Amino acid sequence: MGRIKSIAIKRLGEELIKEHGGKFSTDFEKNKKVLGEVKPIKSKRTRNILAGYITKKMQQIKSSGI
């Protein structure tokens, strides 16, 4: 079982995927760099959690064929 993400992380992640979905991929390291360009986040921990959430969502989108 994984950790439960806060509502703020989920909302921000969904919003960023809608706005900049083409820039994100299923690669965590790439998503961290894209987050730095798109929406700079001061907290390293928050950036990593958000990048992980976006990576997971992109994998789900890729596997569902959307």
Sine and cosine of phi, psi and omega as CSV:
sin_phi,cos_phi,sin_psi,cos_psi,sin_omega,cos_omega
0.00,0.00,0.64,-0.77,0.01,-1.00
-1.00,-0.07,0.04,-1.00,0.03,-1.00
-0.98,0.20,0.51,-0.86,0.02,-1.00
-1.00,0.09,0.77,-0.64,-0.01,-1.00
-1.00,0.06,0.53,-0.85,0.01,-1.00
-0.96,0.28,0.31,-0.95,0.00,-1.00
-0.89,0.46,-0.58,0.81,-0.01,-1.00
-0.89,0.46,-0.67,0.74,0.02,-1.00
-0.90,0.43,-0.70,0.72,-0.02,-1.00
-0.90,0.44,-0.71,0.70,0.00,-1.00
-0.89,0.46,-0.74,0.67,-0.01,-1.00
-0.90,0.44,-0.65,0.76,0.03,-1.00
-0.88,0.47,-0.72,0.69,0.02,-1.00
-0.89,0.46,-0.66,0.75,0.01,-1.00
-0.89,0.46,-0.70,0.71,0.00,-1.00
-0.92,0.39,-0.59,0.80,0.04,-1.00
-0.91,0.41,-0.64,0.76,0.03,-1.00
-0.90,0.44,-0.69,0.72,-0.07,-1.00
-0.98,0.22,-0.65,0.76,-0.14,-0.99
-0.78,-0.63,0.60,0.80,-0.09,-1.00
-0.85,0.52,-0.54,0.84,-0.02,-1.00
-0.94,0.34,-0.36,0.93,-0.03,-1.00
-0.99,0.13,-0.44,0.90,-0.06,-1.00
-1.00,0.06,0.42,-0.91,0.01,-1.00
-0.66,-0.75,-0.21,-0.98,0.03,-1.00
-1.00,-0.03,0.18,0.98,0.00,-1.00
-0.98,-0.21,0.87,-0.49,-0.06,-1.00
-0.87,0.50,-0.72,0.69,-0.05,-1.00
-0.89,0.46,-0.66,0.75,0.02,-1.00
-0.91,0.42,-0.66,0.76,0.00,-1.00
-0.90,0.43,-0.55,0.83,0.06,-1.00
-0.89,0.45,-0.68,0.74,0.00,-1.00
-0.93,0.38,-0.66,0.75,0.02,-1.00
-0.89,0.45,-0.65,0.76,0.04,-1.00
-0.87,0.49,-0.60,0.80,0.04,-1.00
-0.89,0.45,-0.55,0.84,0.01,-1.00
-0.99,0.16,-0.70,0.71,-0.12,-0.99
-0.97,0.24,-0.77,0.64,-0.05,-1.00
-0.58,-0.81,1.00,-0.05,0.00,-1.00
-0.87,0.49,0.79,-0.61,-0.01,-1.00
-0.88,-0.48,0.79,-0.61,-0.08,-1.00
-0.93,0.36,-0.63,0.78,-0.07,-1.00
-0.99,0.14,0.84,-0.54,0.01,-1.00
-0.89,0.45,-0.66,0.75,-0.02,-1.00
-0.90,0.43,-0.71,0.71,0.02,-1.00
-0.90,0.44,-0.66,0.75,0.03,-1.00
-0.87,0.50,-0.68,0.73,-0.01,-1.00
-0.93,0.37,-0.64,0.77,0.04,-1.00
-0.89,0.45,-0.70,0.72,-0.01,-1.00
-0.91,0.41,-0.66,0.75,0.04,-1.00
-0.90,0.44,-0.62,0.78,0.04,-1.00
-0.91,0.41,-0.65,0.76,0.02,-1.00
-0.91,0.42,-0.70,0.71,0.01,-1.00
-0.90,0.44,-0.65,0.76,0.03,-1.00
-0.87,0.50,-0.71,0.71,0.00,-1.00
-0.89,0.45,-0.69,0.72,0.01,-1.00
-0.90,0.43,-0.62,0.78,0.02,-1.00
-0.92,0.39,-0.58,0.82,0.07,-1.00
-0.91,0.42,-0.64,0.77,0.03,-1.00
-0.91,0.40,-0.65,0.76,0.02,-1.00
-0.90,0.43,-0.68,0.73,-0.01,-1.00
-0.90,0.43,-0.66,0.75,-0.04,-1.00
-0.96,0.28,-0.45,0.89,0.00,-1.00
-0.99,0.14,-0.26,0.96,0.05,-1.00
1.00,0.10,0.29,0.96,0.01,-1.00
-0.99,0.17,0.00,0.00,0.00,0.00
